[in-house]
Amino acid sequence: MSVLECAILNVRPGQESAFETAMRTARPLIAATPGFDGIELRRCLEVPSRYLLHVRWRALKDHTIGFRQSERYERWRALLHHFYDPFPVVEHYSAPVTIL
Amino acid sequence: MSVLECAILNVRPGQESAFETAMRTARPLIAATPGFDGIELRRCLEVPSRYLLHVRWRALKDHTIGFRQSERYERWRALLHHFYDPFPVVEHYSAPVTIL
């Protein structure tokens, strides 16, 4: 069973390059979490200051408890959260529907 | 170069099973499009009537022109669009940002 964390990140226009650099700096903070299984950041074609963040987790609690309640999350937040306007909604999705 | 089509689909509550069946029926319509490279449907853990649709395309125009201007899209629309409330925003994202 795996879980996909998904968030659409609206970055303040003009700060895209700094945001990508900060995300590279922050990556080890999330990647050190048990149950972390990969991260992808994609840029929107329609709105260039918008990104799609995908993080794969073994289980929901690996994100909500294992990462968000860690000290590493405080550093993640300090590195990244000031880039977002508005602050993103983060959702979790199950493994793909089968037979599709 | 590949493109990820991404849409959050809010399905009318109670119609989730019928929607998944319709998506299976509709899948060959989109899969027959040149440049189609895979489809995934995931269910939201927080809102069970919400789904995340990902379609991978070789290029943006394979979706916006190749599929949406085809007759197959008319059938796709007839099979699926009545499930959505509100009607989804569909966006496209580039290949993952490198080095991340």
N, CA and C atoms of all chains as a GROMACS GRO file, in nm:
protein
  600
    1MET      N    1   0.086  -0.120   0.000
    1MET     CA    2   0.000   0.000   0.000
    1MET      C    3   0.089   0.124   0.000
    2SER      N    4   0.066   0.213  -0.095
    2SER     CA    5   0.143   0.337  -0.097
    2SER      C    6   0.047   0.454  -0.109
    3VAL      N    7   0.096   0.569  -0.070
    3VAL     CA    8   0.014   0.691  -0.066
    3VAL      C    9   0.088   0.799  -0.143
    4LEU      N   10   0.013   0.875  -0.221
    4LEU     CA   11   0.071   0.987  -0.293
    4LEU      C   12   0.023   1.117  -0.229
    5GLU      N   13   0.117   1.193  -0.176
    5GLU     CA   14   0.088   1.329  -0.130
    5GLU      C   15   0.089   1.420  -0.253
    6CYS      N   16  -0.009   1.506  -0.262
    6CYS     CA   17  -0.021   1.592  -0.380
    6CYS      C   18  -0.055   1.734  -0.335
    7ALA      N   19   0.020   1.830  -0.385
    7ALA     CA   20  -0.009   1.970  -0.353
    7ALA      C   21   0.022   2.056  -0.475
    8ILE      N   22  -0.067   2.149  -0.503
    8ILE     CA   23  -0.040   2.250  -0.605
    8ILE      C   24   0.015   2.372  -0.534
    9LEU      N   25   0.136   2.409  -0.573
    9LEU     CA   26   0.210   2.515  -0.504
    9LEU      C   27   0.212   2.640  -0.591
   10ASN      N   28   0.147   2.744  -0.544
   10ASN     CA   29   0.151   2.873  -0.614
   10ASN      C   30   0.262   2.957  -0.551
   11VAL      N   31   0.369   2.972  -0.627
   11VAL     CA   32   0.487   3.044  -0.579
   11VAL      C   33   0.473   3.192  -0.619
   12ARG      N   34   0.519   3.280  -0.531
   12ARG     CA   35   0.512   3.423  -0.563
   12ARG      C   36   0.587   3.449  -0.694
   13PRO      N   37   0.521   3.510  -0.791
   13PRO     CA   38   0.586   3.530  -0.923
   13PRO      C   39   0.719   3.603  -0.909
   14GLY      N   40   0.818   3.555  -0.982
   14GLY     CA   41   0.954   3.611  -0.976
   14GLY      C   42   1.044   3.534  -0.883
   15GLN      N   43   0.986   3.449  -0.798
   15GLN     CA   44   1.066   3.375  -0.699
   15GLN      C   45   1.083   3.228  -0.738
   16GLU      N   46   1.052   3.194  -0.862
   16GLU     CA   47   1.054   3.054  -0.902
   16GLU      C   48   1.193   2.992  -0.888
   17SER      N   49   1.294   3.065  -0.932
   17SER     CA   50   1.429   3.010  -0.928
   17SER      C   51   1.475   2.990  -0.784
   18ALA      N   52   1.449   3.089  -0.699
   18ALA     CA   53   1.485   3.077  -0.557
   18ALA      C   54   1.408   2.962  -0.491
   19PHE      N   55   1.283   2.945  -0.530
   19PHE     CA   56   1.203   2.835  -0.476
   19PHE      C   57   1.263   2.700  -0.515
   20GLU      N   58   1.301   2.684  -0.641
   20GLU     CA   59   1.358   2.556  -0.684
   20GLU      C   60   1.489   2.527  -0.609
   21THR      N   61   1.569   2.631  -0.589
   21THR     CA   62   1.693   2.614  -0.513
   21THR      C   63   1.662   2.573  -0.369
   22ALA      N   64   1.564   2.638  -0.308
   22ALA     CA   65   1.526   2.605  -0.170
   22ALA      C   66   1.472   2.463  -0.161
   23MET      N   67   1.399   2.420  -0.263
   23MET     CA   68   1.346   2.284  -0.260
   23MET      C   69   1.459   2.180  -0.266
   24ARG      N   70   1.562   2.212  -0.344
   24ARG     CA   71   1.678   2.121  -0.348
   24ARG      C   72   1.747   2.115  -0.212
   25THR      N   73   1.757   2.230  -0.147
   25THR     CA   74   1.817   2.234  -0.013
   25THR      C   75   1.732   2.155   0.087
   26ALA      N   76   1.601   2.166   0.072
   26ALA     CA   77   1.509   2.105   0.168
   26ALA      C   78   1.489   1.955   0.146
   27ARG      N   79   1.516   1.909   0.028
   27ARG     CA   80   1.486   1.769  -0.006
   27ARG      C   81   1.538   1.668   0.095
   28PRO      N   82   1.665   1.678   0.141
   28PRO     CA   83   1.713   1.577   0.237
   28PRO      C   84   1.632   1.574   0.366
   29LEU      N   85   1.569   1.685   0.403
   29LEU     CA   86   1.490   1.689   0.526
   29LEU      C   87   1.371   1.594   0.517
   30ILE      N   88   1.305   1.595   0.404
   30ILE     CA   89   1.189   1.506   0.387
   30ILE      C   90   1.235   1.364   0.353
   31ALA      N   91   1.342   1.355   0.275
   31ALA     CA   92   1.388   1.222   0.230
   31ALA      C   93   1.441   1.137   0.344
   32ALA      N   94   1.477   1.200   0.455
   32ALA     CA   95   1.529   1.125   0.570
   32ALA      C   96   1.417   1.057   0.650
   33THR      N   97   1.292   1.084   0.615
   33THR     CA   98   1.179   1.030   0.692
   33THR      C   99   1.156   0.883   0.657
   34PRO      N  100   1.146   0.796   0.758
   34PRO     CA  101   1.110   0.656   0.728
   34PRO      C  102   0.976   0.650   0.654
   35GLY      N  103   0.971   0.570   0.547
   35GLY     CA  104   0.849   0.560   0.467
   35GLY      C  105   0.847   0.653   0.347
   36PHE      N  106   0.943   0.745   0.339
   36PHE     CA  107   0.956   0.832   0.221
   36PHE      C  108   0.997   0.747   0.102
   37ASP      N  109   0.930   0.771  -0.013
   37ASP     CA  110   0.958   0.685  -0.130
   37ASP      C  111   0.975   0.766  -0.258
   38GLY      N  112   1.005   0.895  -0.244
   38GLY     CA  113   1.033   0.972  -0.365
   38GLY      C  114   0.958   1.103  -0.370
   39ILE      N  115   1.018   1.201  -0.438
   39ILE     CA  116   0.958   1.334  -0.451
   39ILE      C  117   0.974   1.380  -0.594
   40GLU      N  118   0.872   1.448  -0.645
   40GLU     CA  119   0.879   1.506  -0.779
   40GLU      C  120   0.818   1.645  -0.775
   41LEU      N  121   0.880   1.735  -0.845
   41LEU     CA  122   0.832   1.871  -0.856
   41LEU      C  123   0.822   1.902  -1.004
   42ARG      N  124   0.703   1.944  -1.048
   42ARG     CA  125   0.681   1.974  -1.189
   42ARG      C  126   0.626   2.116  -1.202
   43ARG      N  127   0.663   2.180  -1.310
   43ARG     CA  128   0.618   2.318  -1.331
   43ARG      C  129   0.499   2.321  -1.426
   44CYS      N  130   0.404   2.407  -1.394
   44CYS     CA  131   0.281   2.415  -1.473
   44CYS      C  132   0.307   2.485  -1.606
   45LEU      N  133   0.248   2.431  -1.713
   45LEU     CA  134   0.265   2.493  -1.844
   45LEU      C  135   0.176   2.616  -1.860
   46GLU      N  136   0.059   2.615  -1.798
   46GLU     CA  137  -0.036   2.726  -1.812
   46GLU      C  138  -0.001   2.844  -1.722
   47VAL      N  139   0.049   2.815  -1.601
   47VAL     CA  140   0.080   2.919  -1.502
   47VAL      C  141   0.222   2.893  -1.453
   48PRO      N  142   0.322   2.964  -1.506
   48PRO     CA  143   0.460   2.926  -1.479
   48PRO      C  144   0.504   2.941  -1.333
   49SER      N  145   0.431   3.014  -1.253
   49SER     CA  146   0.466   3.024  -1.111
   49SER      C  147   0.397   2.916  -1.027
   50ARG      N  148   0.332   2.825  -1.093
   50ARG     CA  149   0.263   2.715  -1.025
   50ARG      C  150   0.341   2.585  -1.042
   51TYR      N  151   0.348   2.507  -0.935
   51TYR     CA  152   0.418   2.378  -0.937
   51TYR      C  153   0.326   2.269  -0.882
   52LEU      N  154   0.355   2.149  -0.925
   52LEU     CA  155   0.286   2.031  -0.872
   52LEU      C  156   0.388   1.951  -0.792
   53LEU      N  157   0.358   1.932  -0.664
   53LEU     CA  158   0.447   1.854  -0.578
   53LEU      C  159   0.384   1.718  -0.551
   54HIS      N  160   0.461   1.616  -0.578
   54HIS     CA  161   0.421   1.479  -0.547
   54HIS      C  162   0.524   1.418  -0.454
   55VAL      N  163   0.477   1.363  -0.344
   55VAL     CA  164   0.566   1.287  -0.257
   55VAL      C  165   0.502   1.151  -0.234
   56ARG      N  166   0.580   1.048  -0.255
   56ARG     CA  167   0.529   0.912  -0.232
   56ARG      C  168   0.570   0.866  -0.093
   57TRP      N  169   0.470   0.809  -0.024
   57TRP     CA  170   0.491   0.759   0.112
   57TRP      C  171   0.445   0.614   0.121
   58ARG      N  172   0.505   0.541   0.211
   58ARG     CA  173   0.461   0.403   0.234
   58ARG      C  174   0.322   0.404   0.297
   59ALA      N  175   0.299   0.496   0.389
   59ALA     CA  176   0.170   0.505   0.457
   59ALA      C  177   0.144   0.651   0.493
   60LEU      N  178   0.017   0.684   0.512
   60LEU     CA  179  -0.023   0.822   0.542
   60LEU      C  180   0.050   0.876   0.665
   61LYS      N  181   0.061   0.796   0.768
   61LYS     CA  182   0.120   0.845   0.894
   61LYS      C  183   0.270   0.873   0.878
   62ASP      N  184   0.334   0.815   0.778
   62ASP     CA  185   0.475   0.849   0.756
   62ASP      C  186   0.489   0.998   0.724
   63HIS      N  187   0.388   1.053   0.658
   63HIS     CA  188   0.389   1.197   0.631
   63HIS      C  189   0.334   1.276   0.748
   64THR      N  190   0.211   1.242   0.789
   64THR     CA  191   0.139   1.328   0.884
   64THR      C  192   0.202   1.325   1.023
   65ILE      N  193   0.258   1.213   1.060
   65ILE     CA  194   0.322   1.203   1.192
   65ILE      C  195   0.474   1.202   1.175
   66GLY      N  196   0.523   1.106   1.096
   66GLY     CA  197   0.668   1.087   1.087
   66GLY      C  198   0.742   1.212   1.041
   67PHE      N  199   0.688   1.280   0.943
   67PHE     CA  200   0.757   1.401   0.895
   67PHE      C  201   0.706   1.527   0.963
   68ARG      N  202   0.575   1.544   0.965
   68ARG     CA  203   0.522   1.674   1.012
   68ARG      C  204   0.545   1.696   1.161
   69GLN      N  205   0.564   1.591   1.236
   69GLN     CA  206   0.589   1.610   1.379
   69GLN      C  207   0.738   1.600   1.412
   70SER      N  208   0.821   1.603   1.309
   70SER     CA  209   0.965   1.597   1.331
   70SER      C  210   1.024   1.738   1.337
   71GLU      N  211   1.144   1.748   1.391
   71GLU     CA  212   1.215   1.876   1.389
   71GLU      C  213   1.254   1.915   1.246
   72ARG      N  214   1.274   1.813   1.162
   72ARG     CA  215   1.309   1.842   1.023
   72ARG      C  216   1.199   1.921   0.952
   73TYR      N  217   1.075   1.899   0.994
   73TYR     CA  218   0.964   1.973   0.931
   73TYR      C  219   0.971   2.122   0.963
   74GLU      N  220   1.018   2.155   1.081
   74GLU     CA  221   1.034   2.297   1.115
   74GLU      C  222   1.131   2.364   1.020
   75ARG      N  223   1.237   2.293   0.985
   75ARG     CA  224   1.336   2.352   0.894
   75ARG      C  225   1.281   2.358   0.750
   76TRP      N  226   1.208   2.252   0.711
   76TRP     CA  227   1.139   2.249   0.581
   76TRP      C  228   1.048   2.371   0.567
   77ARG      N  229   0.969   2.394   0.670
   77ARG     CA  230   0.875   2.504   0.670
   77ARG      C  231   0.947   2.639   0.658
   78ALA      N  232   1.056   2.652   0.733
   78ALA     CA  233   1.130   2.779   0.730
   78ALA      C  234   1.192   2.803   0.592
   79LEU      N  235   1.234   2.696   0.526
   79LEU     CA  236   1.295   2.710   0.394
   79LEU      C  237   1.193   2.742   0.285
   80LEU      N  238   1.071   2.686   0.297
   80LEU     CA  239   0.980   2.684   0.182
   80LEU      C  240   0.851   2.762   0.197
   81HIS      N  241   0.796   2.770   0.315
   81HIS     CA  242   0.657   2.816   0.323
   81HIS      C  243   0.638   2.962   0.283
   82HIS      N  244   0.744   3.043   0.297
   82HIS     CA  245   0.729   3.185   0.261
   82HIS      C  246   0.716   3.208   0.111
   83PHE      N  247   0.743   3.103   0.030
   83PHE     CA  248   0.728   3.119  -0.115
   83PHE      C  249   0.583   3.108  -0.161
   84TYR      N  250   0.495   3.054  -0.079
   84TYR     CA  251   0.361   3.017  -0.126
   84TYR      C  252   0.258   3.127  -0.101
   85ASP      N  253   0.178   3.153  -0.202
   85ASP     CA  254   0.068   3.248  -0.189
   85ASP      C  255  -0.040   3.211  -0.290
   86PRO      N  256  -0.153   3.156  -0.247
   86PRO     CA  257  -0.189   3.128  -0.107
   86PRO      C  258  -0.118   3.003  -0.055
   87PHE      N  259  -0.135   2.977   0.072
   87PHE     CA  260  -0.077   2.856   0.129
   87PHE      C  261  -0.149   2.734   0.070
   88PRO      N  262  -0.073   2.632   0.030
   88PRO     CA  263  -0.135   2.522  -0.045
   88PRO      C  264  -0.222   2.429   0.041
   89VAL      N  265  -0.318   2.368  -0.026
   89VAL     CA  266  -0.392   2.255   0.030
   89VAL      C  267  -0.313   2.129  -0.006
   90VAL      N  268  -0.288   2.047   0.093
   90VAL     CA  269  -0.216   1.922   0.071
   90VAL      C  270  -0.314   1.807   0.089
   91GLU      N  271  -0.319   1.719  -0.011
   91GLU     CA  272  -0.408   1.604  -0.001
   91GLU      C  273  -0.330   1.476  -0.025
   92HIS      N  274  -0.391   1.366   0.010
   92HIS     CA  275  -0.329   1.234  -0.006
   92HIS      C  276  -0.421   1.146  -0.089
   93TYR      N  277  -0.360   1.069  -0.175
   93TYR     CA  278  -0.435   0.982  -0.265
   93TYR      C  279  -0.384   0.840  -0.254
   94SER      N  280  -0.476   0.748  -0.269
   94SER     CA  281  -0.445   0.605  -0.260
   94SER      C  282  -0.366   0.559  -0.381
   95ALA      N  283  -0.325   0.433  -0.377
   95ALA     CA  284  -0.264   0.370  -0.494
   95ALA      C  285  -0.364   0.377  -0.610
   96PRO      N  286  -0.316   0.370  -0.734
   96PRO     CA  287  -0.407   0.384  -0.848
   96PRO      C  288  -0.520   0.280  -0.844
   97VAL      N  289  -0.636   0.323  -0.889
   97VAL     CA  290  -0.750   0.233  -0.906
   97VAL      C  291  -0.709   0.124  -1.005
   98THR      N  292  -0.734   0.001  -0.968
   98THR     CA  293  -0.688  -0.110  -1.052
   98THR      C  294  -0.776  -0.128  -1.175
   99ILE      N  295  -0.726  -0.210  -1.266
   99ILE     CA  296  -0.790  -0.247  -1.392
   99ILE      C  297  -0.788  -0.130  -1.490
  100LEU      N  298  -0.775  -0.007  -1.436
  100LEU     CA  299  -0.764   0.107  -1.526
  100LEU      C  300  -0.626   0.100  -1.592
  101MET      N  301   1.079   1.480  -2.403
  101MET     CA  302   0.990   1.574  -2.335
  101MET      C  303   0.854   1.508  -2.315
  102SER      N  304   0.809   1.506  -2.191
  102SER     CA  305   0.676   1.452  -2.165
  102SER      C  306   0.597   1.550  -2.080
  103VAL      N  307   0.467   1.537  -2.088
  103VAL     CA  308   0.376   1.629  -2.020
  103VAL      C  309   0.281   1.547  -1.935
  104LEU      N  310   0.254   1.597  -1.815
  104LEU     CA  311   0.159   1.532  -1.726
  104LEU      C  312   0.033   1.617  -1.719
  105GLU      N  313  -0.077   1.562  -1.767
  105GLU     CA  314  -0.209   1.624  -1.747
  105GLU      C  315  -0.256   1.589  -1.606
  106CYS      N  316  -0.306   1.687  -1.534
  106CYS     CA  317  -0.346   1.665  -1.396
  106CYS      C  318  -0.481   1.733  -1.371
  107ALA      N  319  -0.574   1.658  -1.315
  107ALA     CA  320  -0.704   1.715  -1.281
  107ALA      C  321  -0.753   1.653  -1.151
  108ILE      N  322  -0.808   1.736  -1.065
  108ILE     CA  323  -0.876   1.687  -0.945
  108ILE      C  324  -1.024   1.679  -0.979
  109LEU      N  325  -1.078   1.558  -0.969
  109LEU     CA  326  -1.215   1.532  -1.011
  109LEU      C  327  -1.304   1.515  -0.889
  110ASN      N  328  -1.396   1.606  -0.870
  110ASN     CA  329  -1.494   1.594  -0.763
  110ASN      C  330  -1.618   1.526  -0.820
  111VAL      N  331  -1.638   1.401  -0.780
  111VAL     CA  332  -1.749   1.320  -0.831
  111VAL      C  333  -1.869   1.339  -0.738
  112ARG      N  334  -1.988   1.340  -0.794
  112ARG     CA  335  -2.108   1.354  -0.711
  112ARG      C  336  -2.111   1.240  -0.609
  113PRO      N  337  -2.119   1.272  -0.481
  113PRO     CA  338  -2.116   1.167  -0.379
  113PRO      C  339  -2.222   1.060  -0.403
  114GLY      N  340  -2.180   0.935  -0.386
  114GLY     CA  341  -2.268   0.821  -0.411
  114GLY      C  342  -2.249   0.762  -0.549
  115GLN      N  343  -2.182   0.837  -0.639
  115GLN     CA  344  -2.165   0.789  -0.777
  115GLN      C  345  -2.022   0.740  -0.804
  116GLU      N  346  -1.946   0.718  -0.698
  116GLU     CA  347  -1.805   0.681  -0.716
  116GLU      C  348  -1.789   0.550  -0.794
  117SER      N  349  -1.868   0.450  -0.759
  117SER     CA  350  -1.854   0.320  -0.825
  117SER      C  351  -1.892   0.330  -0.973
  118ALA      N  352  -2.001   0.400  -1.002
  118ALA     CA  353  -2.043   0.418  -1.142
  118ALA      C  354  -1.938   0.498  -1.218
  119PHE      N  355  -1.877   0.595  -1.153
  119PHE     CA  356  -1.772   0.674  -1.217
  119PHE      C  357  -1.652   0.586  -1.252
  120GLU      N  358  -1.610   0.503  -1.159
  120GLU     CA  359  -1.494   0.417  -1.186
  120GLU      C  360  -1.523   0.321  -1.302
  121THR      N  361  -1.646   0.269  -1.306
  121THR     CA  362  -1.684   0.182  -1.417
  121THR      C  363  -1.683   0.258  -1.549
  122ALA      N  364  -1.735   0.380  -1.547
  122ALA     CA  365  -1.738   0.461  -1.669
  122ALA      C  366  -1.596   0.495  -1.714
  123MET      N  367  -1.507   0.518  -1.618
  123MET     CA  368  -1.368   0.549  -1.654
  123MET      C  369  -1.301   0.428  -1.722
  124ARG      N  370  -1.334   0.310  -1.673
  124ARG     CA  371  -1.279   0.190  -1.740
  124ARG      C  372  -1.333   0.177  -1.883
  125THR      N  373  -1.460   0.209  -1.900
  125THR     CA  374  -1.520   0.204  -2.034
  125THR      C  375  -1.457   0.308  -2.126
  126ALA      N  376  -1.427   0.425  -2.067
  126ALA     CA  377  -1.377   0.538  -2.148
  126ALA      C  378  -1.228   0.527  -2.178
  127ARG      N  379  -1.157   0.450  -2.100
  127ARG     CA  380  -1.011   0.447  -2.113
  127ARG      C  381  -0.962   0.423  -2.257
  128PRO      N  382  -1.018   0.327  -2.332
  128PRO     CA  383  -0.967   0.305  -2.468
  128PRO      C  384  -0.982   0.427  -2.560
  129LEU      N  385  -1.079   0.513  -2.528
  129LEU     CA  386  -1.099   0.632  -2.612
  129LEU      C  387  -0.979   0.725  -2.604
  130ILE      N  388  -0.927   0.743  -2.484
  130ILE     CA  389  -0.812   0.832  -2.469
  130ILE      C  390  -0.683   0.758  -2.506
  131ALA      N  391  -0.679   0.630  -2.474
  131ALA     CA  392  -0.556   0.552  -2.498
  131ALA      C  393  -0.526   0.535  -2.646
  132ALA      N  394  -0.627   0.552  -2.729
  132ALA     CA  395  -0.606   0.537  -2.874
  132ALA      C  396  -0.539   0.660  -2.936
  133THR      N  397  -0.520   0.766  -2.858
  133THR     CA  398  -0.465   0.890  -2.910
  133THR      C  399  -0.314   0.880  -2.929
  134PRO      N  400  -0.261   0.914  -3.046
  134PRO     CA  401  -0.116   0.917  -3.061
  134PRO      C  402  -0.052   1.011  -2.958
  135GLY      N  403   0.054   0.965  -2.893
  135GLY     CA  404   0.120   1.045  -2.790
  135GLY      C  405   0.071   1.014  -2.650
  136PHE      N  406  -0.036   0.936  -2.636
  136PHE     CA  407  -0.082   0.892  -2.504
  136PHE      C  408   0.022   0.798  -2.444
  137ASP      N  409   0.053   0.821  -2.316
  137ASP     CA  410   0.158   0.739  -2.254
  137ASP      C  411   0.118   0.687  -2.116
  138GLY      N  412  -0.013   0.681  -2.088
  138GLY     CA  413  -0.054   0.620  -1.961
  138GLY      C  414  -0.153   0.705  -1.885
  139ILE      N  415  -0.238   0.639  -1.807
  139ILE     CA  416  -0.342   0.706  -1.729
  139ILE      C  417  -0.344   0.643  -1.590
  140GLU      N  418  -0.363   0.728  -1.490
  140GLU     CA  419  -0.378   0.679  -1.353
  140GLU      C  420  -0.491   0.754  -1.285
  141LEU      N  421  -0.570   0.684  -1.210
  141LEU     CA  422  -0.680   0.742  -1.133
  141LEU      C  423  -0.660   0.700  -0.988
  142ARG      N  424  -0.653   0.797  -0.898
  142ARG     CA  425  -0.632   0.770  -0.756
  142ARG      C  426  -0.745   0.834  -0.676
  143ARG      N  427  -0.780   0.770  -0.567
  143ARG     CA  428  -0.889   0.821  -0.483
  143ARG      C  429  -0.831   0.896  -0.364
  144CYS      N  430  -0.895   1.007  -0.329
  144CYS     CA  431  -0.847   1.091  -0.220
  144CYS      C  432  -0.877   1.026  -0.085
  145LEU      N  433  -0.782   1.031   0.005
  145LEU     CA  434  -0.803   0.976   0.139
  145LEU      C  435  -0.887   1.069   0.225
  146GLU      N  436  -0.875   1.198   0.206
  146GLU     CA  437  -0.947   1.295   0.290
  146GLU      C  438  -1.093   1.313   0.244
  147VAL      N  439  -1.115   1.308   0.112
  147VAL     CA  440  -1.249   1.332   0.055
  147VAL      C  441  -1.276   1.216  -0.041
  148PRO      N  442  -1.350   1.114   0.001
  148PRO     CA  443  -1.360   0.991  -0.079
  148PRO      C  444  -1.430   1.008  -0.214
  149SER      N  445  -1.501   1.116  -0.236
  149SER     CA  446  -1.563   1.137  -0.367
  149SER      C  447  -1.472   1.218  -0.460
  150ARG      N  448  -1.351   1.241  -0.416
  150ARG     CA  449  -1.253   1.316  -0.496
  150ARG      C  450  -1.149   1.219  -0.553
  151TYR      N  451  -1.112   1.243  -0.679
  151TYR     CA  452  -1.011   1.160  -0.746
  151TYR      C  453  -0.903   1.250  -0.807
  152LEU      N  454  -0.788   1.191  -0.824
  152LEU     CA  455  -0.678   1.259  -0.894
  152LEU      C  456  -0.656   1.184  -1.025
  153LEU      N  457  -0.669   1.257  -1.134
  153LEU     CA  458  -0.646   1.198  -1.266
  153LEU      C  459  -0.513   1.247  -1.320
  154HIS      N  460  -0.432   1.153  -1.360
  154HIS     CA  461  -0.305   1.183  -1.426
  154HIS      C  462  -0.305   1.116  -1.562
  155VAL      N  463  -0.276   1.192  -1.665
  155VAL     CA  464  -0.255   1.133  -1.797
  155VAL      C  465  -0.121   1.181  -1.848
  156ARG      N  466  -0.040   1.088  -1.892
  156ARG     CA  467   0.091   1.125  -1.947
  156ARG      C  468   0.080   1.134  -2.099
  157TRP      N  469   0.138   1.242  -2.152
  157TRP     CA  470   0.137   1.268  -2.296
  157TRP      C  471   0.279   1.296  -2.342
  158ARG      N  472   0.303   1.263  -2.469
  158ARG     CA  473   0.434   1.294  -2.528
  158ARG      C  474   0.451   1.445  -2.540
  159ALA      N  475   0.343   1.513  -2.577
  159ALA     CA  476   0.348   1.659  -2.594
  159ALA      C  477   0.210   1.717  -2.564
  160LEU      N  478   0.207   1.845  -2.530
  160LEU     CA  479   0.080   1.910  -2.493
  160LEU      C  480  -0.026   1.896  -2.602
  161LYS      N  481   0.016   1.914  -2.727
  161LYS     CA  482  -0.083   1.912  -2.834
  161LYS      C  483  -0.143   1.774  -2.856
  162ASP      N  484  -0.076   1.670  -2.810
  162ASP     CA  485  -0.136   1.537  -2.822
  162ASP      C  486  -0.266   1.531  -2.742
  163HIS      N  487  -0.273   1.606  -2.632
  163HIS     CA  488  -0.396   1.614  -2.554
  163HIS      C  489  -0.491   1.720  -2.610
  164THR      N  490  -0.439   1.844  -2.622
  164THR     CA  491  -0.528   1.956  -2.651
  164THR      C  492  -0.584   1.951  -2.794
  165ILE      N  493  -0.507   1.898  -2.884
  165ILE     CA  494  -0.554   1.888  -3.023
  165ILE      C  495  -0.587   1.742  -3.056
  166GLY      N  496  -0.488   1.654  -3.037
  166GLY     CA  497  -0.505   1.514  -3.079
  166GLY      C  498  -0.624   1.446  -3.015
  167PHE      N  499  -0.645   1.468  -2.885
  167PHE     CA  500  -0.758   1.402  -2.820
  167PHE      C  501  -0.882   1.493  -2.817
  168ARG      N  502  -0.865   1.616  -2.772
  168ARG     CA  503  -0.983   1.699  -2.750
  168ARG      C  504  -1.055   1.738  -2.878
  169GLN      N  505  -0.984   1.735  -2.989
  169GLN     CA  506  -1.052   1.768  -3.115
  169GLN      C  507  -1.091   1.644  -3.193
  170SER      N  508  -1.085   1.529  -3.126
  170SER     CA  509  -1.124   1.404  -3.193
  170SER      C  510  -1.270   1.371  -3.164
  171GLU      N  511  -1.326   1.282  -3.243
  171GLU     CA  512  -1.462   1.233  -3.214
  171GLU      C  513  -1.464   1.150  -3.087
  172ARG      N  514  -1.350   1.086  -3.055
  172ARG     CA  515  -1.346   1.005  -2.933
  172ARG      C  516  -1.367   1.091  -2.808
  173TYR      N  517  -1.327   1.217  -2.816
  173TYR     CA  518  -1.346   1.305  -2.700
  173TYR      C  519  -1.494   1.331  -2.675
  174GLU      N  520  -1.574   1.336  -2.781
  174GLU     CA  521  -1.718   1.354  -2.762
  174GLU      C  522  -1.776   1.238  -2.682
  175ARG      N  523  -1.727   1.117  -2.709
  175ARG     CA  524  -1.778   1.000  -2.636
  175ARG      C  525  -1.726   0.998  -2.494
  176TRP      N  526  -1.598   1.036  -2.476
  176TRP     CA  527  -1.539   1.049  -2.342
  176TRP      C  528  -1.623   1.146  -2.258
  177ARG      N  529  -1.653   1.258  -2.314
  177ARG     CA  530  -1.730   1.361  -2.244
  177ARG      C  531  -1.869   1.308  -2.205
  178ALA      N  532  -1.933   1.238  -2.299
  178ALA     CA  533  -2.068   1.186  -2.271
  178ALA      C  534  -2.064   1.081  -2.161
  179LEU      N  535  -1.957   1.004  -2.155
  179LEU     CA  536  -1.946   0.900  -2.052
  179LEU      C  537  -1.914   0.957  -1.915
  180LEU      N  538  -1.837   1.065  -1.909
  180LEU     CA  539  -1.776   1.105  -1.782
  180LEU      C  540  -1.819   1.240  -1.726
  181HIS      N  541  -1.847   1.337  -1.810
  181HIS     CA  542  -1.857   1.474  -1.758
  181HIS      C  543  -1.974   1.494  -1.662
  182HIS      N  544  -2.078   1.414  -1.675
  182HIS     CA  545  -2.195   1.433  -1.586
  182HIS      C  546  -2.167   1.390  -1.443
  183PHE      N  547  -2.054   1.322  -1.420
  183PHE     CA  548  -2.020   1.282  -1.282
  183PHE      C  549  -1.960   1.398  -1.202
  184TYR      N  550  -1.912   1.502  -1.268
  184TYR     CA  551  -1.828   1.602  -1.201
  184TYR      C  552  -1.910   1.721  -1.149
  185ASP      N  553  -1.882   1.760  -1.027
  185ASP     CA  554  -1.945   1.878  -0.969
  185ASP      C  555  -1.852   1.934  -0.861
  186PRO      N  556  -1.786   2.046  -0.886
  186PRO     CA  557  -1.792   2.128  -1.006
  186PRO      C  558  -1.712   2.066  -1.121
  187PHE      N  559  -1.723   2.127  -1.238
  187PHE     CA  560  -1.644   2.078  -1.350
  187PHE      C  561  -1.496   2.105  -1.323
  188PRO      N  562  -1.410   2.008  -1.349
  188PRO     CA  563  -1.269   2.022  -1.306
  188PRO      C  564  -1.188   2.120  -1.390
  189VAL      N  565  -1.088   2.174  -1.325
  189VAL     CA  566  -0.982   2.248  -1.394
  189VAL      C  567  -0.876   2.146  -1.434
  190VAL      N  568  -0.837   2.149  -1.559
  190VAL     CA  569  -0.735   2.058  -1.609
  190VAL      C  570  -0.609   2.139  -1.638
  191GLU      N  571  -0.497   2.094  -1.583
  191GLU     CA  572  -0.371   2.164  -1.606
  191GLU      C  573  -0.267   2.066  -1.657
  192HIS      N  574  -0.160   2.122  -1.711
  192HIS     CA  575  -0.051   2.041  -1.765
  192HIS      C  576   0.079   2.082  -1.698
  193TYR      N  577   0.160   1.982  -1.669
  193TYR     CA  578   0.287   2.006  -1.600
  193TYR      C  579   0.401   1.944  -1.680
  194SER      N  580   0.514   2.011  -1.672
  194SER     CA  581   0.633   1.967  -1.743
  194SER      C  582   0.693   1.843  -1.680
  195ALA      N  583   0.794   1.789  -1.743
  195ALA     CA  584   0.872   1.681  -1.682
  195ALA      C  585   0.928   1.730  -1.548
  196PRO      N  586   0.957   1.638  -1.454
  196PRO     CA  587   1.004   1.681  -1.323
  196PRO      C  588   1.127   1.771  -1.331
  197VAL      N  589   1.131   1.868  -1.239
  197VAL     CA  590   1.248   1.954  -1.225
  197VAL      C  591   1.368   1.866  -1.193
  198THR      N  592   1.477   1.886  -1.265
  198THR     CA  593   1.592   1.798  -1.249
  198THR      C  594   1.670   1.829  -1.120
  199ILE      N  595   1.756   1.740  -1.085
  199ILE     CA  596   1.846   1.744  -0.969
  199ILE      C  597   1.767   1.719  -0.841
  200LEU      N  598   1.635   1.748  -0.845
  200LEU     CA  599   1.554   1.715  -0.727
  200LEU      C  600   1.545   1.564  -0.719
   0.00000   0.00000   0.00000
